Amino acid sequence: MVSTSPTVSTGHVTIKPDHLTGLYAITDSALIPADQLYATVEKVISGGATMVQFRDKYAPPAERLQQAQTVLELCRARSVPLIINDDVELARKIGAHGVHLGRADLSLTDARDYLGRSTMVGLSCYASIARALAAQAAGADYVAFGRFFPSKTKPLAKHVDLSILSEARQQLTLPIVAIGGITAENGQALLTAGADMLAVIHDLFGHADPCQAAERYKPLFEKN
């Protein structure tokens, strides 16, 4: 896989976006008490997560800032990139490794101009290959497709067929992220179809032991 995307420094190692693979852990404030955020994310990283996304839609700005800074400190110490969901300003303010954008957020081009070439930018493409190709042309570092299975986070999101991953794999050189209702039991089908990363929320942070939950994904990536 070849990419012209910039490299991203985590503070300890340099990670090239075109080599992004593994478990992509996405936090959920509804599942993680604020005072347990650091410890819970640390457990998921210890279990094998290779990238973390901070996602909080409800906390006041000052609280979100403090929490994101806390997670960034942990991610830097563990050499794992931290991506901020939607909020370009927050990503810039704390110096996060990247930002993830949806269709209602700032455009990829504007986000890149605002954050600079050294910051990763990922884009949700839902079921659109055209959107993914446009993202690749605009300099995205990865694209995400889904939801593939029933999702507790977005139960009304449109179902996407696994065939989109095979089609995307044939047409894209970017890393491909699969999201939506993913578990250690159904994840293999997504990787076989063409995904590089599995983005997971409930199957990690809704588990009694987040470290153990993350460890269940290791055999999937080792096999692939």
C-alpha positions, 0 to 999 in steps of 0.5 A: 500500500502506498500513500503520500500522507504525512507521518504522525509522531506519537511522542515516542514513535513515528506511525505512518498512516498507510500502515494503520492496522489493528483495533481502533478504540472509540470512547463513549462518555455514556459507558465510561465515568469521567473519573475512570476515563484514564484507567479504562482507556489504559486497560484497552491499550494494554489489551492491544488497541493501536489507536484511540478516538476521544468521542464525547457529545455531551460534556461541557467544553471545559470538561471535554478539554480536560478529559481529552488532555488526560487521554492524550497524555496517556496515548503519548506515553503508550505511543498510540495515536489519539484522534478527536471525534468531530471537534477540529478546534479541540484537536488543535488546542490539545495537539491531538494526533488527528481528527475524525470527520463526519458528513456534517463536520468541517470539510476535509480540506478546511480541516487540513488547512486548519490543523496542518499537514502533520495532523491525521484526518480520517473521514466517515464514508458510510456506504459511499465509495465516491466519498472515499475516493474524494477523501483520498484525493483530498489527502485523507489519512484513512476512511471509515465505512459502516455500520455493518451490524446492529449498533447500540451507539447509532441504532438508526444508522443505515446498514452497509453490506460487507461487499463495500469493503471489498470494493473499497479495497480494490479502488483505494490505497488508504487504510480502511476502517470498519465500524458499527456493531463490531465484536470479536466474533464478527470482526473476522468477516470485516478483515477478510472483506478488506478492512485494516482496522476495526473501530469498536465502542460497546464491545470494549467499553461496555465490557466488565474487563476492557483489557480482556475485551481488547485482547480478544481481537488480537488473534484476528489481526495476527491471522490477517 
